[in-house]
Amino acid sequence: MTEKTETKEAEGPENDSLFEAPPMGEQERMVEAILFASAEPISVRELAARMPHGSDPAEALVHLRKRYDGRGVNLVKVDDAWAMRTAGDLGFLMQKETVETRKLSRAAIETLAICAYHQPVTRAEIEEIRGVSVSRGTVDQLIEMEWIRFGRRRMTPGRPVTYVVTQHFLDHFGLENARDLPGLKELRAAGLLDNRPPPGADALPDDDEDEDESPEGQNELFED
């Protein structure tokens, strides 16, 4: 009886080890493999769901980020998710592989900028800021490109839908969150802002805005 008892006690730690999380070095390798194989950013919760029970992907990310610091590929945070991305200063090496599939109109660029800087924002607020109406096509294009999405409805009469930028938008421009967007000085220095007349002032619209600025389109979008 004594020998059997000692055998069971000796086997106990081995059985317990089956439920222990892998060493942190192995967890780093797992996180690295998952992120490397994924085309989209992955959240800590998604990483935890794929890794063995008891793993700590958040801590593994901290160590992994330090290990990739200064390398040609970096571990970056995109909103509440993580991804492996080419170092920003080496982006020029990828220029030959970049394909421009469509060109945004001035109306779409302004609408996108308003969503980014004023989110969550309703269509009426976008029109108030721009001083002109926004067509359904402009908003639909930005949603189709996955650069903006629907936010929560406002708790105001009519409960209008709001728009916010997406994780895809942040990832495309290398931003961790919307707070990292450039300020007015940076935008003007880059030539992305001009001195437009205030809303209501007489001015000739651009040719590519003719369809977007029609007053008839003010109530077209997502009527309940």
Secondary structure, DSSP 8 states (H G I E B T S, - for coil): -HHHHHHHHHHHHHHHHTTS---HHHHHHHHHHHHHH-SS-EEHHHHHHHS-TT--HHHHHHHHHHHHTTSSEEEEEETTEEEEEE-GGGGGGGGGG--------HHHHHHHHHHHHH-SEEHHHHHHHHTS---HHHHHHHHHTTSEEE----SSTT---EEEE-HHHHHHTT-SSGGGS--HHHHHHTT-------TT------GGGTTTT-GGGGG-TT--
